[in-house]
Amino acid sequence: MTSKAYCRFEELSELLGVSVVPMVADKRRGVDDLLSAMVDLAEGRMETRRFTMDYGPQLEKLLTEIEEFLKDADLSGHNPRWVAVKLLENDPEAVQVTKGLRELEGFLQRITVSQTT
């Protein structure tokens, strides 16, 4: 069974704020374009912007509160927003990273319960 995928690469690039390079790696199509884009990025010739997924007003409020709680925590180099999202998913890595934060469990219970009532 063969299927062809279609992607509007320029629109995706604009949405994500990074260059999207079309390629078919097993046929080596686009590999040179990818390497060129990587060099351009590394040498500062390509602009990027940070992409942040919007989860809607209710979850964004929770994420903001969790990020604020985590702002001074040692997250072993992890991005606070990533940790906040992953904590809501009960992700094992995020749980491990925040293991030493004594008040975190109670804090998460308080804010998630207050959002559901």
N, C-alpha and C positions, 0 to 999 in steps of 0.2 A: 504494500500500500504506500503510495507516494502522495505527499501533500506539499503544497507550496505556501510558505508563510509570506505575508505582506506586511511591510512596516514603513511608516512615513518617518524616515530617519531624521530629517530636518526638524519636524515637529517634536519628535521625541527628544532630540538634542536640546531644543529650546525649553521644553518642559523640565528636563533634568538639570539643565545648566552646565552640561558637559558635552564634549564631542561624542557622537555615536558613530562608530565606524562599521559599516556593513561588511560582513566577511563570511566566507565559507572556508573554515580552517582546513578541513580535510582535503580540499582542492586548492589550498593556498591562495584563494582569492581574497584580496583585501588585507593580507598579512603585512605587506609593505606599507599600506595606508595606515594600519594600526601602529606599526613601529614608528612611522613618521609623526603620527599624532602624539605618541608617547614622548618622543624627543621634543616636539614643540611644547608640550605641557611642562616637561622637566626644565626646559630652557626659558620658560616664561613667555613664550610667544603665543600662548593660547589662554584665553580668559575662561574662568569657570565661576560658577556661583553655587552656593550651598543650597541643596534641595532639602526641604523639610516636608514630610508627609503630613497633611492635615487630616486628623481623625474625627473632625466634627467638634462642635462646641462642648459637649459633655465630656468626651475623653480628653480634649485639649486642656480643659480646666483641671482634670485629674493629673495629667502629665505635667502641667505647669507647677502644681503643688508638690508633686514628687520631685521634680527637678530642683525646686527651691529648697526642699528638705536635703537633697543630696549635694547642694552646691559646694559645701566645704568638706565633703567626705573624700577619703582616699579611695578612688574607684579603679585603681591599678591601670590608669591610662584609658579607661573606657569612657566614652561620651555619655554625659549625664542623661541626655534624652534617650539614647539607646537603652541605658539601664532602666530608665523609667518605663519605657514601653515593655521591655522584657520582664520587669517585675510584675506588671499587670498580666502578663502571659504565664507567670510563675516559672520562668525559664531557669533551669538549674545553674547556668553560668552567672546570671544576674544575681540569683540568690546567694551564690558562693562569693561573688565580689562584694556584696553588702553584708556578709555574715557578721562582721564586727560592729554593725550599727545597732546598738541595743534597742533604741526606741522605734526602729523602722517598722517592725511587725505591727505594733500598736497604732502607729501613724497610718499605715496602709489600711488597717481595719477601720479606723475612724473615718478616713476620707472616702473609702469605697462604700461604707454603709451610709454615710451622709448623702452620697450621690444617688442611692437607690431608694431613699425615703422621701 
